[in-house]
Every structure is written in C-alpha cells, then in structure tokens.
C-alpha cells in the first residue's frame, strides 16, 4: 500500500540498532538497497546503489520527528487502488518523480 518517504542525501542519515539489507532491481531499472530493522522487520529506507544517484528515501514513520517534512507530491499514482484519496492540491505523478502528471 502507500508509504510516505522523506528524501535525504544518504550521507546525512544515521541509524542506530541492527539493520539488515536486501538489493533488488526497481521498476526504474536501477538496483536499490532496502534497509530493515532486524528486531521488528520494518522497512527503514531505500536507496539507489546502481544507476543514477538519487536521494535516499527514508520512511517518514521511522524519523525521530515525522513532522519535519510533509508530503509535496505523489508518485506511482497510476498504481494506486481506485479508492485511494489524493489531496486535491497535491501533484500526482503517473510513475516515478518527473513522470507525467495524472490529470
């Protein structure tokens, strides 16, 4: 289902505690690494490791203060279920960042 991510430069992010990672090829064709809490299994982040470098995507709910950055746009809107509400003033992209907007 939907997640809220906050984008950061990877070198500005610090985690404490045990993490495990997995790598996979994303729809973009890039290889991404996803980090998970070893204790509870929650996904903490994803970042591009092979392909054009992009900001690290940190799950907003894992931040010490999730209020620091409210969402500014929606990506992969074309894959949302028909009942998913989109805020009326928020841009909705068909696929990833920079893709066409859904009218």
OpenMM code with the backbone's topology and positions (N, CA, C; nanometers):
from openmm import Vec3, app, unit

residues = "UNK UNK UNK UNK UNK UNK UNK UNK UNK UNK UNK UNK UNK UNK UNK UNK UNK UNK UNK UNK UNK UNK UNK UNK UNK UNK UNK UNK UNK UNK UNK UNK UNK UNK UNK UNK UNK UNK UNK UNK UNK UNK UNK UNK UNK UNK UNK UNK UNK UNK UNK UNK UNK UNK UNK UNK UNK UNK UNK UNK UNK UNK UNK UNK UNK UNK UNK UNK UNK UNK UNK UNK UNK UNK UNK UNK UNK UNK UNK UNK UNK UNK UNK UNK UNK UNK UNK UNK UNK UNK UNK UNK UNK UNK UNK UNK UNK UNK UNK UNK UNK UNK UNK".split()
positions = [
    Vec3(0.0837, -0.1171, 0.0000),
    Vec3(0.0000, 0.0000, 0.0000),
    Vec3(0.0883, 0.1235, 0.0000),
    Vec3(0.0324, 0.2346, 0.0218),
    Vec3(0.1039, 0.3612, 0.0144),
    Vec3(0.1988, 0.3795, 0.1318),
    Vec3(0.3086, 0.4458, 0.1040),
    Vec3(0.4038, 0.4824, 0.2082),
    Vec3(0.4394, 0.6290, 0.1905),
    Vec3(0.4864, 0.6898, 0.2972),
    Vec3(0.5337, 0.8277, 0.2913),
    Vec3(0.6840, 0.8237, 0.3145),
    Vec3(0.7575, 0.8731, 0.2162),
    Vec3(0.9030, 0.8781, 0.2247),
    Vec3(0.9492, 1.0225, 0.2303),
    Vec3(1.0595, 1.0449, 0.2996),
    Vec3(1.1253, 1.1744, 0.3052),
    Vec3(1.2606, 1.1551, 0.2380),
    Vec3(1.2991, 1.2483, 0.1507),
    Vec3(1.4233, 1.2351, 0.0754),
    Vec3(1.5368, 1.3103, 0.1428),
    Vec3(1.6497, 1.2415, 0.1578),
    Vec3(1.7695, 1.2984, 0.2188),
    Vec3(1.8918, 1.2568, 0.1382),
    Vec3(1.9989, 1.3364, 0.1452),
    Vec3(2.1279, 1.2895, 0.0963),
    Vec3(2.1701, 1.1756, 0.1886),
    Vec3(2.2151, 1.0639, 0.1311),
    Vec3(2.2461, 0.9449, 0.2104),
    Vec3(2.3487, 0.9719, 0.3200),
    Vec3(2.4434, 1.0619, 0.2950),
    Vec3(2.5477, 1.0867, 0.3956),
    Vec3(2.4981, 1.1685, 0.5147),
    Vec3(2.3722, 1.2121, 0.5122),
    Vec3(2.3178, 1.2876, 0.6251),
    Vec3(2.2281, 1.2023, 0.7145),
    Vec3(2.2118, 1.0740, 0.6805),
    Vec3(2.1215, 0.9850, 0.7545),
    Vec3(2.2010, 0.8917, 0.8444),
    Vec3(2.1582, 0.8816, 0.9699),
    Vec3(2.2224, 0.7914, 1.0657),
    Vec3(2.1162, 0.7056, 1.1328),
    Vec3(2.1402, 0.5765, 1.1383),
    Vec3(2.0530, 0.4836, 1.2098),
    Vec3(2.1299, 0.4218, 1.3245),
    Vec3(2.0587, 0.3866, 1.4300),
    Vec3(2.1180, 0.3102, 1.5386),
    Vec3(2.0430, 0.1783, 1.5476),
    Vec3(2.1081, 0.0752, 1.5968),
    Vec3(2.0450, -0.0559, 1.6068),
    Vec3(2.0826, -0.1438, 1.4896),
    Vec3(2.0475, -0.2700, 1.5019),
    Vec3(2.0818, -0.3683, 1.3990),
    Vec3(1.9903, -0.3556, 1.2784),
    Vec3(2.0515, -0.3578, 1.1597),
    Vec3(1.9775, -0.3493, 1.0342),
    Vec3(2.0176, -0.4676, 0.9465),
    Vec3(1.9282, -0.5049, 0.8596),
    Vec3(1.9591, -0.5999, 0.7544),
    Vec3(1.9178, -0.5359, 0.6226),
    Vec3(1.9806, -0.5744, 0.5140),
    Vec3(1.9503, -0.5124, 0.3855),
    Vec3(1.9236, -0.6187, 0.2797),
    Vec3(1.8560, -0.5758, 0.1757),
    Vec3(1.8381, -0.6586, 0.0566),
    Vec3(1.8502, -0.5680, -0.0644),
    Vec3(1.8915, -0.6236, -0.1762),
    Vec3(1.9023, -0.5480, -0.3009),
    Vec3(1.8095, -0.6097, -0.4044),
    Vec3(1.7529, -0.5222, -0.4881),
    Vec3(1.6660, -0.5681, -0.5958),
    Vec3(1.6665, -0.4659, -0.7073),
    Vec3(1.6191, -0.5074, -0.8231),
    Vec3(1.6090, -0.4161, -0.9362),
    Vec3(1.4693, -0.3553, -0.9332),
    Vec3(1.4634, -0.2222, -0.9281),
    Vec3(1.3370, -0.1485, -0.9212),
    Vec3(1.2767, -0.1344, -1.0607),
    Vec3(1.1528, -0.0865, -1.0667),
    Vec3(1.0866, -0.0627, -1.1949),
    Vec3(1.1653, 0.0338, -1.2822),
    Vec3(1.2444, 0.1216, -1.2204),
    Vec3(1.3267, 0.2173, -1.2945),
    Vec3(1.4431, 0.1505, -1.3661),
    Vec3(1.4747, 0.0247, -1.3288),
    Vec3(1.5920, -0.0440, -1.3822),
    Vec3(1.7139, -0.0272, -1.2934),
    Vec3(1.7056, 0.0608, -1.1946),
    Vec3(1.8159, 0.0815, -1.1004),
    Vec3(1.8166, -0.0298, -0.9967),
    Vec3(1.9345, -0.0587, -0.9432),
    Vec3(1.9441, -0.1509, -0.8310),
    Vec3(1.9324, -0.0694, -0.7036),
    Vec3(1.8398, -0.1081, -0.6171),
    Vec3(1.8175, -0.0367, -0.4923),
    Vec3(1.8449, -0.1287, -0.3740),
    Vec3(1.8872, -0.0662, -0.2667),
    Vec3(1.9070, -0.1363, -0.1398),
    Vec3(1.7953, -0.0930, -0.0465),
    Vec3(1.7366, -0.1878, 0.0206),
    Vec3(1.6343, -0.1570, 0.1207),
    Vec3(1.6852, -0.2043, 0.2552),
    Vec3(1.6713, -0.1164, 0.3546),
    Vec3(1.7172, -0.1476, 0.4899),
    Vec3(1.5983, -0.1767, 0.5800),
    Vec3(1.6134, -0.2786, 0.6636),
    Vec3(1.5075, -0.3231, 0.7531),
    Vec3(1.5595, -0.3363, 0.8956),
    Vec3(1.4743, -0.3071, 0.9923),
    Vec3(1.5063, -0.3289, 1.1326),
    Vec3(1.5115, -0.4793, 1.1572),
    Vec3(1.6231, -0.5297, 1.2128),
    Vec3(1.6348, -0.6725, 1.2406),
    Vec3(1.5399, -0.7176, 1.3511),
    Vec3(1.5043, -0.6261, 1.4361),
    Vec3(1.4204, -0.6616, 1.5505),
    Vec3(1.2731, -0.6797, 1.5132),
    Vec3(1.2183, -0.5817, 1.4378),
    Vec3(1.0745, -0.5870, 1.4070),
    Vec3(1.0441, -0.6111, 1.2595),
    Vec3(1.1434, -0.5967, 1.1715),
    Vec3(1.1234, -0.6201, 1.0290),
    Vec3(1.0742, -0.5005, 0.9499),
    Vec3(1.0511, -0.3869, 1.0160),
    Vec3(1.0004, -0.2686, 0.9463),
    Vec3(1.1034, -0.2168, 0.8458),
    Vec3(1.0537, -0.1765, 0.7277),
    Vec3(1.1447, -0.1139, 0.6315),
    Vec3(1.1776, 0.0261, 0.6784),
    Vec3(1.3055, 0.0601, 0.6772),
    Vec3(1.3531, 0.1895, 0.7240),
    Vec3(1.3839, 0.2842, 0.6080),
    Vec3(1.4423, 0.2325, 0.5000),
    Vec3(1.4852, 0.3182, 0.3895),
    Vec3(1.5000, 0.2377, 0.2615),
    Vec3(1.5171, 0.3095, 0.1524),
    Vec3(1.5637, 0.2515, 0.0269),
    Vec3(1.6547, 0.3549, -0.0385),
    Vec3(1.7540, 0.3048, -0.1096),
    Vec3(1.8449, 0.3958, -0.1802),
    Vec3(1.8997, 0.3272, -0.3041),
    Vec3(1.9281, 0.4075, -0.4065),
    Vec3(1.9844, 0.3566, -0.5307),
    Vec3(2.1315, 0.3254, -0.5085),
    Vec3(2.1730, 0.2045, -0.5479),
    Vec3(2.3142, 0.1688, -0.5357),
    Vec3(2.3790, 0.1458, -0.6717),
    Vec3(2.2975, 0.1159, -0.7740),
    Vec3(2.3474, 0.1055, -0.9111),
    Vec3(2.2476, 0.1776, -1.0001),
    Vec3(2.2949, 0.2792, -1.0698),
    Vec3(2.2088, 0.3618, -1.1543),
    Vec3(2.2281, 0.5064, -1.1154),
    Vec3(2.1548, 0.5945, -1.1820),
    Vec3(2.1679, 0.7371, -1.1487),
    Vec3(2.1403, 0.7600, -0.9997),
    Vec3(2.2311, 0.8289, -0.9339),
    Vec3(2.2146, 0.8527, -0.7901),
    Vec3(2.0955, 0.9419, -0.7625),
    Vec3(2.0203, 0.9047, -0.6640),
    Vec3(1.9020, 0.9770, -0.6217),
    Vec3(1.9091, 0.9925, -0.4706),
    Vec3(1.8280, 1.0818, -0.4151),
    Vec3(1.8264, 1.0932, -0.2694),
    Vec3(1.7820, 0.9616, -0.2041),
    Vec3(1.8275, 0.9404, -0.0829),
    Vec3(1.7850, 0.8258, -0.0040),
    Vec3(1.6402, 0.8475, 0.0387),
    Vec3(1.5590, 0.7446, 0.0289),
    Vec3(1.4181, 0.7526, 0.0656),
    Vec3(1.3992, 0.6897, 0.2029),
    Vec3(1.3698, 0.7723, 0.3003),
    Vec3(1.3553, 0.7281, 0.4393),
    Vec3(1.2072, 0.7259, 0.4742),
    Vec3(1.1596, 0.6169, 0.5314),
    Vec3(1.0193, 0.6066, 0.5712),
    Vec3(0.9909, 0.7094, 0.6798),
    Vec3(0.8932, 0.7954, 0.6556),
    Vec3(0.8628, 0.9059, 0.7469),
    Vec3(0.8340, 0.8568, 0.8884),
    Vec3(0.7692, 0.7447, 0.9020),
    Vec3(0.7343, 0.6922, 1.0336),
    Vec3(0.8537, 0.6464, 1.1153),
    Vec3(0.9713, 0.6363, 1.0539),
    Vec3(1.0913, 0.5941, 1.1274),
    Vec3(1.1706, 0.7120, 1.1813),
    Vec3(1.1313, 0.8335, 1.1440),
    Vec3(1.2053, 0.9520, 1.1873),
    Vec3(1.1765, 0.9854, 1.3334),
    Vec3(1.2750, 1.0434, 1.4005),
    Vec3(1.2528, 1.0922, 1.5366),
    Vec3(1.1402, 1.1950, 1.5374),
    Vec3(1.1325, 1.2769, 1.4308),
    Vec3(1.0269, 1.3782, 1.4199),
    Vec3(0.9657, 1.3704, 1.2805),
    Vec3(0.8594, 1.2890, 1.2608),
    Vec3(0.7996, 1.2750, 1.1277),
    Vec3(0.7279, 1.4010, 1.0791),
    Vec3(0.7172, 1.5041, 1.1616),
    Vec3(0.6515, 1.6290, 1.1217),
    Vec3(0.7439, 1.7215, 1.0428),
    Vec3(0.8724, 1.6862, 1.0286),
    Vec3(0.9678, 1.7792, 0.9680),
    Vec3(0.9452, 1.8038, 0.8198),
    Vec3(0.8740, 1.7140, 0.7533),
    Vec3(0.8622, 1.7298, 0.6086),
    Vec3(0.7313, 1.6697, 0.5582),
    Vec3(0.6262, 1.7508, 0.5455),
    Vec3(0.5007, 1.6975, 0.4926),
    Vec3(0.5151, 1.6632, 0.3438),
    Vec3(0.4343, 1.5727, 0.2917),
    Vec3(0.4435, 1.5352, 0.1504),
    Vec3(0.4177, 1.6550, 0.0587),
    Vec3(0.4872, 1.6535, -0.0580),
    Vec3(0.4687, 1.7605, -0.1557),
    Vec3(0.4163, 1.7072, -0.2892),
    Vec3(0.4300, 1.5773, -0.3160),
    Vec3(0.3729, 1.5176, -0.4364),
    Vec3(0.3602, 1.3673, -0.4179),
    Vec3(0.2840, 1.3053, -0.5078),
    Vec3(0.2587, 1.1612, -0.5039),
    Vec3(0.3205, 1.0995, -0.6281),
    Vec3(0.3908, 0.9867, -0.6104),
    Vec3(0.4453, 0.9134, -0.7247),
    Vec3(0.3743, 0.7789, -0.7367),
    Vec3(0.3815, 0.7220, -0.8548),
    Vec3(0.3174, 0.5934, -0.8875),
    Vec3(0.1670, 0.5984, -0.8621),
    Vec3(0.1071, 0.7155, -0.8890),
    Vec3(-0.0368, 0.7310, -0.8719),
    Vec3(-0.1171, 0.6366, -0.9608),
    Vec3(-0.0609, 0.5986, -1.0747),
    Vec3(-0.1312, 0.5082, -1.1663),
    Vec3(-0.1493, 0.3689, -1.1065),
    Vec3(-0.0729, 0.3364, -1.0040),
    Vec3(-0.0825, 0.2045, -0.9408),
    Vec3(-0.1668, 0.2051, -0.8134),
    Vec3(-0.2180, 0.3214, -0.7781),
    Vec3(-0.2998, 0.3310, -0.6562),
    Vec3(-0.4348, 0.2637, -0.6793),
    Vec3(-0.4911, 0.2054, -0.5744),
    Vec3(-0.6254, 0.1486, -0.5894),
    Vec3(-0.7269, 0.2587, -0.6202),
    Vec3(-0.8362, 0.2221, -0.6822),
    Vec3(-0.9363, 0.3205, -0.7238),
    Vec3(-0.9926, 0.4000, -0.6067),
    Vec3(-0.9899, 0.3458, -0.4869),
    Vec3(-1.0474, 0.4132, -0.3703),
    Vec3(-0.9479, 0.5021, -0.2966),
    Vec3(-0.8220, 0.5054, -0.3421),
    Vec3(-0.7196, 0.5835, -0.2721),
    Vec3(-0.7469, 0.7335, -0.2867),
    Vec3(-0.7555, 0.8062, -0.1755),
    Vec3(-0.7776, 0.9515, -0.1843),
    Vec3(-0.6463, 1.0256, -0.2090),
    Vec3(-0.6481, 1.1194, -0.3014),
    Vec3(-0.5339, 1.2064, -0.3256),
    Vec3(-0.5740, 1.3469, -0.2824),
    Vec3(-0.4923, 1.4147, -0.2025),
    Vec3(-0.5242, 1.5540, -0.1676),
    Vec3(-0.5388, 1.6360, -0.2959),
    Vec3(-0.6414, 1.7186, -0.3043),
    Vec3(-0.6747, 1.7892, -0.4284),
    Vec3(-0.5644, 1.8832, -0.4772),
    Vec3(-0.4868, 1.9414, -0.3897),
    Vec3(-0.3841, 2.0381, -0.4319),
    Vec3(-0.2470, 1.9728, -0.4553),
    Vec3(-0.2360, 1.8406, -0.4376),
    Vec3(-0.1061, 1.7752, -0.4477),
    Vec3(-0.0871, 1.7126, -0.5863),
    Vec3(0.0256, 1.7415, -0.6540),
    Vec3(0.0519, 1.6799, -0.7848),
    Vec3(0.0637, 1.5275, -0.7707),
    Vec3(0.0049, 1.4565, -0.8668),
    Vec3(0.0098, 1.3107, -0.8688),
    Vec3(0.0796, 1.2686, -0.9976),
    Vec3(0.1947, 1.2036, -0.9839),
    Vec3(0.2712, 1.1565, -1.1000),
    Vec3(0.2268, 1.0155, -1.1372),
    Vec3(0.2249, 0.9903, -1.2673),
    Vec3(0.1868, 0.8597, -1.3193),
    Vec3(0.2809, 0.7507, -1.2681),
    Vec3(0.4100, 0.7776, -1.2722),
    Vec3(0.5114, 0.6812, -1.2281),
    Vec3(0.6046, 0.7520, -1.1300),
    Vec3(0.7357, 0.7389, -1.1511),
    Vec3(0.8312, 0.7995, -1.0597),
    Vec3(0.8420, 0.9497, -1.0754),
    Vec3(0.9276, 1.0122, -0.9925),
    Vec3(0.9465, 1.1576, -0.9998),
    Vec3(0.9826, 1.2014, -1.1424),
    Vec3(0.9210, 1.3087, -1.1871),
    Vec3(0.9472, 1.3612, -1.3195),
    Vec3(0.8612, 1.2997, -1.4297),
    Vec3(0.7845, 1.1964, -1.3963),
    Vec3(0.6957, 1.1373, -1.4973),
    Vec3(0.5755, 1.2277, -1.5188),
    Vec3(0.4945, 1.1944, -1.6171),
    Vec3(0.3757, 1.2749, -1.6481),
    Vec3(0.2830, 1.2822, -1.5276),
    Vec3(0.2131, 1.3947, -1.5174),
    Vec3(0.1136, 1.4118, -1.4121),
    Vec3(-0.0180, 1.3495, -1.4552),
    Vec3(-0.0890, 1.2944, -1.3590),
    Vec3(-0.2229, 1.2415, -1.3844),
    Vec3(-0.3190, 1.3591, -1.3702),
    Vec3(-0.4029, 1.3785, -1.4673),
    Vec3(-0.4972, 1.4908, -1.4642),
    Vec3(-0.6087, 1.4673, -1.3649),
] * unit.nanometer
topology = app.Topology()
chain = topology.addChain("A")
for resn in residues:
    res = topology.addResidue(resn, chain)
    for name in ("N", "CA", "C"):
        topology.addAtom(name, app.Element.getBySymbol(name[0]), res)
